[in-house]
Amino acid sequence: MVTTQTKPLADQVRGDFPILQQEVHGKPLIYFDNAATSQKPQAVLDALLNYYQRDNANVHRGIHTLSGRATDGYEGARDKVAQFINAASRDEIVYTRNASEAINIVAYTWGLANLSEGDEIILSVMEHHSNIVPWQMIAEKTGAVLRYVQLTDTEEFDFEQYESLLSAKTKLVSVVHVSNTLGNVNPVEKIIEAARRYDTKILIDACQSLPHMPIDVQAMDCDWLVGSGHKMCATTGIGFLYGKKAILEAMPPFMGGGEMISEVFFDHSTYGNLPHKFEAGTPAIGEAIALGAAVDYLSGIDMERIHEYEAQLTAYLFKQLTKIPNLKIYGKYPDANGEGRAALAAFNVEGIHANDLATLLDHEGVAIRSGHHCTQPLHRLFNASGSARASLYFYNTFAEIDSFIAALKETIEFFTSMGDE
């Protein structure tokens, strides 16, 4: 990776991402769908291939050399993730397939064991479906009640209303750190501090923050935090659950099978220590190793530097988008320095369906997302069936924003002209 400090960050790293060196419909690819999944640097692809070409074997139980190397890579990646988020112990990192599975582990172990009729769970209206549906299921099973934090007039987390919801009945607060639709960076430290007055447990969905800014779970003081590898330069099929060690130890296993046991008898079984108690069956070994490589890659750049560069992109993106008439961007706008929200913009253009915008932009080589972004309840609040979303990462450039804006304007003009005929 190039390290010349005089170059903008994107110019230093774009060569690390093979997929970005292609054309789509005869146009250079502009990939603005990073909130859905990020692209993978060569170092991550090499780590995955190296495992399958050189070290492919099952982990933990094998005596032979390949199994030892596979185990070292798999468990070494756990150490890297723990350091990346400043966990107090490597035992606090549980590998999962994705963040959805991580939330379900908490829901079906801690939730079923600790929630009962009349207990309350606080979510927000901006949550991803993965942080709504599991709690709906648990509420049905336990009789717990879901409460939702609404939005302010500026489409932010309504902290005043949140405080009014908190009570002795509140057993869990589960909220997103950065909204994948609004782009808001929620004040999780304040949210956690307020909940602590009621001895409430807190889960943070960090899928949209982990790839973009430094995260310190000890400073944050959350009880659980979930992340998804494919949004942070790793592969699909790997994520993790962070949990405070004492809490994880008190939680029963989520699934039974190999790997998670200590001893098995015909009439009962005893379970393994953390974190293996929650990792039943043969794990995603190569994907975990690739996650470790992704953490190495991001750490090598420095998460603060990534955050600072993306703030510049955010400021420029909003400056250009706000010049377009009849375009509504959801969520609070960033400040002049691009701070206060993520490098994404979910928007609608009056009279044009988001899917139509995305389809024509694709023909210009621009990849954006359209739909409800797994936030249907939030879109219903906005009386919108969906929205278009441009989401950026540190390998995107200001020139790409210019090309996107030009293509978006042309697309809008095309649909407007059709309406005039």
Legacy VTK file of the C-alpha trace (Angstrom):
# vtk DataFile Version 3.0
C-alpha trace
ASCII
DATASET POLYDATA
POINTS 421 float
0.000 0.000 0.000
1.294 3.457 -0.922
2.030 5.597 2.127
2.925 8.950 0.541
1.244 11.438 2.859
0.998 14.152 0.181
-1.616 12.177 -1.754
-5.314 12.159 -0.761
-6.189 8.965 1.054
-8.264 7.518 -1.775
-5.422 7.981 -4.255
-3.131 6.037 -1.939
-5.412 3.032 -1.507
-7.476 2.602 -4.699
-4.849 0.357 -6.226
-5.380 -2.070 -3.338
-8.933 -2.842 -4.527
-8.976 -4.888 -7.750
-12.738 -4.605 -8.244
-12.545 -0.831 -8.596
-10.345 -1.126 -11.692
-13.209 -2.019 -14.035
-15.822 -0.494 -16.297
-19.582 -0.974 -16.089
-21.578 -0.347 -19.264
-18.429 1.125 -20.763
-17.979 3.645 -17.934
-15.490 3.590 -15.039
-17.134 1.981 -12.021
-18.183 4.419 -9.308
-19.105 2.292 -6.335
-21.346 4.230 -3.953
-23.074 1.286 -2.259
-20.683 0.841 0.639
-23.346 0.871 3.362
-24.642 -2.384 1.871
-21.211 -3.975 1.501
-17.675 -2.688 1.123
-15.106 -3.789 -1.410
-12.158 -5.989 -0.447
-8.468 -5.073 -0.679
-6.018 -7.511 -2.211
-4.553 -8.239 1.224
-7.897 -9.665 2.369
-8.358 -11.682 -0.805
-4.826 -13.043 -0.431
-5.453 -14.050 3.197
-8.574 -15.994 2.198
-6.863 -17.690 -0.730
-3.759 -18.484 1.311
-5.852 -20.296 3.908
-7.544 -22.487 1.320
-4.387 -23.084 -0.704
-1.966 -23.649 2.173
-3.649 -24.144 5.559
-7.089 -25.619 4.864
-7.939 -27.799 7.873
-10.387 -27.751 10.747
-9.436 -25.811 13.836
-8.801 -26.609 17.514
-8.888 -30.409 17.642
-6.295 -31.370 15.040
-2.769 -32.349 16.066
-1.265 -32.024 12.584
0.545 -28.992 11.183
-2.217 -27.680 8.910
-4.747 -27.713 11.740
-2.293 -25.869 13.951
-1.734 -23.170 11.337
-5.481 -22.845 10.704
-6.116 -22.530 14.443
-3.396 -19.910 14.808
-4.916 -17.844 11.989
-8.463 -18.227 13.258
-7.695 -17.380 16.872
-5.161 -14.734 15.888
-7.921 -12.912 14.034
-9.972 -12.910 17.240
-7.107 -11.138 19.005
-7.045 -8.536 16.229
-10.781 -7.850 16.495
-10.528 -7.552 20.286
-7.725 -5.016 19.945
-9.559 -3.162 17.168
-12.500 -2.346 19.460
-10.432 -2.316 22.681
-12.210 -5.248 24.303
-10.908 -6.127 27.756
-10.421 -9.775 26.763
-10.248 -11.860 23.602
-12.885 -14.082 25.238
-15.372 -11.253 24.731
-15.320 -11.713 20.930
-17.717 -14.325 19.551
-17.575 -15.066 15.837
-20.938 -15.051 14.054
-22.084 -15.223 10.445
-23.153 -11.582 10.558
-24.520 -8.913 12.876
-28.055 -10.307 12.552
-26.929 -13.596 14.069
-25.082 -11.704 16.796
-28.263 -9.855 17.806
-30.237 -13.105 17.711
-27.730 -14.734 20.059
-28.386 -12.015 22.624
-32.134 -12.152 22.029
-32.531 -15.919 22.354
-30.084 -16.432 25.222
-30.091 -13.377 27.445
-33.524 -12.205 26.268
-35.439 -15.415 26.877
-33.715 -15.953 30.211
-34.137 -12.425 31.570
-37.253 -10.832 30.062
-40.765 -11.387 31.315
-44.249 -9.930 30.939
-44.323 -6.169 31.350
-40.587 -5.661 30.923
-39.703 -3.030 28.337
-37.228 -2.968 25.451
-36.308 0.415 23.965
-35.409 0.610 20.277
-35.452 3.563 17.904
-37.521 4.128 14.784
-34.345 4.236 12.678
-33.279 0.658 13.494
-32.346 -1.850 10.824
-34.802 -4.753 10.615
-32.111 -6.937 12.219
-32.500 -4.911 15.399
-36.299 -4.934 15.354
-37.521 -8.355 14.232
-35.605 -10.468 16.822
-36.966 -8.307 19.631
-40.485 -8.570 18.246
-40.118 -12.343 18.357
-38.773 -12.280 21.906
-41.524 -9.894 23.005
-44.122 -12.341 21.688
-42.531 -15.188 23.641
-41.962 -13.328 26.915
-44.677 -10.693 27.080
-42.113 -7.894 27.033
-43.136 -4.577 25.470
-41.296 -2.674 22.735
-40.903 1.102 23.018
-39.553 3.252 20.200
-37.559 6.463 20.339
-38.914 8.903 17.767
-37.158 11.546 15.664
-36.781 15.238 16.356
-37.819 17.891 13.865
-34.303 17.695 12.442
-34.680 13.917 11.989
-32.313 12.985 14.818
-32.587 10.602 17.764
-34.975 12.310 20.180
-32.907 12.097 23.343
-35.454 13.983 25.461
-38.203 11.542 24.495
-35.783 8.643 25.083
-35.199 9.785 28.645
-38.958 9.912 29.191
-39.237 6.257 28.098
-36.630 5.015 30.559
-37.978 3.542 33.776
-37.513 0.685 36.187
-39.353 -1.444 33.621
-36.632 -0.880 31.012
-34.518 -4.034 30.810
-32.798 -3.424 27.480
-31.868 -0.551 25.191
-30.805 -1.708 21.724
-29.923 1.056 19.276
-27.897 1.701 16.162
-24.692 3.736 16.415
-24.925 5.116 12.875
-28.175 4.910 10.919
-27.814 3.240 7.522
-30.598 5.478 6.155
-30.356 8.767 8.037
-26.590 8.670 8.400
-26.967 10.061 11.921
-24.222 9.345 14.432
-26.280 8.700 17.532
-24.965 9.868 20.934
-24.406 6.348 22.228
-22.323 7.455 25.207
-25.179 9.652 26.455
-27.720 6.947 25.629
-25.768 4.406 27.675
-25.151 6.790 30.583
-28.867 7.556 30.868
-29.814 3.875 30.770
-27.352 2.996 33.524
-29.474 4.910 36.031
-31.998 2.070 35.733
-29.528 -0.830 35.659
-30.495 -1.438 32.046
-28.530 -3.575 29.595
-27.386 -1.926 26.345
-26.711 -3.388 22.906
-25.137 -1.253 20.166
-25.459 -2.053 16.450
-22.106 -0.801 15.124
-22.315 -2.115 11.559
-22.206 1.382 10.054
-19.687 2.855 12.503
-16.999 0.172 12.823
-15.772 0.614 9.224
-15.590 4.397 9.485
-14.403 5.569 12.902
-12.491 4.400 15.983
-14.572 2.285 18.385
-13.682 1.706 22.034
-16.159 -0.587 23.766
-14.641 -0.042 27.196
-14.968 3.734 26.919
-18.457 3.326 25.465
-19.409 0.919 28.288
-21.968 -1.026 26.258
-22.897 -4.543 27.320
-22.937 -5.907 23.777
-21.847 -4.577 20.398
-22.314 -6.244 17.017
-20.408 -5.873 13.772
-20.431 -7.336 10.268
-17.198 -8.100 8.440
-18.396 -7.502 4.909
-19.018 -3.819 5.620
-15.430 -3.332 6.848
-13.370 -4.719 3.953
-13.740 -8.390 4.989
-15.743 -11.119 3.299
-19.390 -11.996 3.673
-20.333 -14.739 6.113
-18.392 -13.396 9.095
-19.319 -10.991 11.874
-18.924 -10.826 15.600
-20.628 -10.262 18.894
-18.772 -8.379 21.598
-20.087 -8.890 25.096
-18.776 -8.124 28.549
-17.222 -11.316 29.838
-19.359 -11.682 32.949
-22.536 -11.239 30.906
-21.492 -13.754 28.251
-20.569 -16.260 30.947
-24.059 -15.963 32.447
-25.787 -16.449 29.079
-26.749 -20.004 28.044
-25.515 -21.381 24.698
-27.389 -20.398 21.565
-26.856 -23.607 19.558
-25.678 -27.096 20.421
-23.144 -29.166 18.528
-19.449 -29.643 18.067
-16.898 -27.073 19.213
-19.127 -25.593 21.945
-18.954 -28.522 24.366
-16.687 -29.563 27.180
-17.993 -33.117 27.711
-20.961 -34.971 26.237
-22.780 -37.856 27.974
-25.929 -39.701 26.939
-28.083 -37.785 29.392
-26.384 -34.373 29.568
-23.546 -32.203 28.319
-21.259 -29.582 29.749
-20.256 -26.553 27.734
-16.964 -25.043 26.716
-15.469 -21.826 27.978
-15.863 -18.480 26.299
-16.011 -17.708 23.491
-16.407 -21.233 22.132
-19.643 -21.803 24.058
-21.370 -19.726 21.361
-19.550 -21.118 18.323
-21.193 -24.461 17.575
-20.005 -26.461 14.585
-17.207 -25.951 12.110
-16.747 -22.186 11.895
-16.108 -19.902 8.929
-12.363 -20.312 9.304
-11.191 -18.657 6.118
-13.634 -15.805 6.565
-12.442 -15.192 10.132
-8.842 -15.103 8.937
-9.888 -12.649 6.221
-11.588 -10.526 8.881
-8.293 -10.400 10.740
-6.572 -9.275 7.538
-9.214 -6.573 7.075
-8.624 -5.321 10.612
-4.882 -5.222 9.890
-5.541 -3.269 6.706
-7.827 -0.696 8.334
-5.554 -0.334 11.351
-2.605 0.209 9.029
-4.370 3.202 7.529
-5.631 4.415 10.952
-9.341 4.712 11.695
-9.062 8.350 12.733
-7.528 9.168 9.373
-10.319 7.296 7.599
-12.895 9.235 9.600
-11.281 12.583 8.807
-11.100 11.889 5.078
-14.683 10.647 4.938
-15.832 13.808 6.723
-14.343 15.799 3.836
-16.190 13.580 1.359
-19.413 14.048 3.313
-19.161 17.832 3.290
-18.516 17.857 -0.458
-21.272 15.349 -1.255
-23.876 17.370 0.647
-22.670 20.634 -0.856
-23.335 19.233 -4.322
-26.572 17.405 -3.555
-28.185 20.419 -1.917
-27.822 22.352 -5.176
-30.233 19.990 -6.936
-33.877 21.218 -6.885
-36.666 19.021 -5.490
-34.213 16.620 -3.842
-34.928 15.601 -0.247
-32.092 14.156 1.861
-33.096 12.279 5.006
-31.413 12.909 8.350
-29.630 15.879 9.842
-27.176 17.596 7.542
-23.476 17.599 8.459
-21.688 20.708 9.634
-19.347 22.624 7.347
-16.558 20.136 8.089
-18.708 17.124 7.265
-19.007 16.053 10.901
-22.160 14.822 12.624
-23.174 12.130 10.212
-21.778 9.329 8.059
-20.624 9.618 4.464
-23.969 8.568 3.045
-27.082 10.269 1.776
-30.476 8.613 1.384
-32.657 10.827 -0.774
-35.688 11.108 -3.017
-36.328 13.345 -5.983
-39.878 14.615 -6.310
-41.823 12.720 -8.957
-39.124 10.104 -9.686
-39.012 6.604 -8.204
-35.762 5.712 -6.466
-35.478 2.463 -8.445
-35.654 4.397 -11.713
-32.874 6.709 -10.553
-30.675 3.769 -9.583
-31.324 1.941 -12.865
-30.285 4.828 -15.067
-27.315 5.689 -12.876
-26.105 2.107 -13.251
-25.955 2.667 -17.007
-23.532 5.495 -16.263
-21.355 3.177 -14.205
-22.630 4.521 -10.874
-23.658 1.917 -8.299
-26.063 3.225 -5.654
-28.715 1.451 -3.574
-32.470 1.927 -3.892
-35.266 0.531 -1.750
-36.112 0.666 1.939
-32.582 -0.305 3.125
-34.098 -2.682 5.701
-35.721 0.294 7.443
-39.340 -0.034 6.334
-40.851 1.451 9.521
-38.658 4.541 9.149
-39.656 5.012 5.515
-43.318 4.711 6.483
-42.807 7.629 8.875
-41.569 9.606 5.880
-44.489 8.405 3.722
-41.912 7.008 1.305
-41.877 3.521 -0.200
-38.113 3.729 -0.398
-35.219 6.010 -1.217
-32.035 6.186 -3.235
-28.827 5.979 -1.221
-25.282 6.958 -2.084
-22.825 5.691 0.524
-19.094 6.364 0.375
-15.941 4.816 1.785
-12.327 5.914 2.118
-11.420 4.666 -1.380
-13.935 7.005 -3.015
-12.817 10.323 -4.509
-14.096 13.845 -4.956
-13.936 13.309 -8.713
-16.299 10.356 -8.334
-18.732 12.591 -6.465
-18.581 15.064 -9.364
-19.302 12.280 -11.858
-22.158 10.977 -9.716
-23.713 14.426 -9.420
-23.430 15.005 -13.178
-25.038 11.631 -13.912
-27.766 12.269 -11.329
-28.598 15.650 -12.877
-28.773 14.106 -16.341
-31.020 11.339 -15.038
-33.364 13.832 -13.378
-33.476 15.933 -16.544
-34.342 12.821 -18.554
-37.311 11.939 -16.367
-38.407 15.584 -16.172
-38.378 15.885 -19.960
-40.452 12.724 -20.260
-43.012 14.225 -17.907
-43.203 17.366 -20.039
-44.052 15.459 -23.200
LINES 1 422
421 0 1 2 3 4 5 6 7 8 9 10 11 12 13 14 15 16 17 18 19 20 21 22 23 24 25 26 27 28 29 30 31 32 33 34 35 36 37 38 39 40 41 42 43 44 45 46 47 48 49 50 51 52 53 54 55 56 57 58 59 60 61 62 63 64 65 66 67 68 69 70 71 72 73 74 75 76 77 78 79 80 81 82 83 84 85 86 87 88 89 90 91 92 93 94 95 96 97 98 99 100 101 102 103 104 105 106 107 108 109 110 111 112 113 114 115 116 117 118 119 120 121 122 123 124 125 126 127 128 129 130 131 132 133 134 135 136 137 138 139 140 141 142 143 144 145 146 147 148 149 150 151 152 153 154 155 156 157 158 159 160 161 162 163 164 165 166 167 168 169 170 171 172 173 174 175 176 177 178 179 180 181 182 183 184 185 186 187 188 189 190 191 192 193 194 195 196 197 198 199 200 201 202 203 204 205 206 207 208 209 210 211 212 213 214 215 216 217 218 219 220 221 222 223 224 225 226 227 228 229 230 231 232 233 234 235 236 237 238 239 240 241 242 243 244 245 246 247 248 249 250 251 252 253 254 255 256 257 258 259 260 261 262 263 264 265 266 267 268 269 270 271 272 273 274 275 276 277 278 279 280 281 282 283 284 285 286 287 288 289 290 291 292 293 294 295 296 297 298 299 300 301 302 303 304 305 306 307 308 309 310 311 312 313 314 315 316 317 318 319 320 321 322 323 324 325 326 327 328 329 330 331 332 333 334 335 336 337 338 339 340 341 342 343 344 345 346 347 348 349 350 351 352 353 354 355 356 357 358 359 360 361 362 363 364 365 366 367 368 369 370 371 372 373 374 375 376 377 378 379 380 381 382 383 384 385 386 387 388 389 390 391 392 393 394 395 396 397 398 399 400 401 402 403 404 405 406 407 408 409 410 411 412 413 414 415 416 417 418 419 420
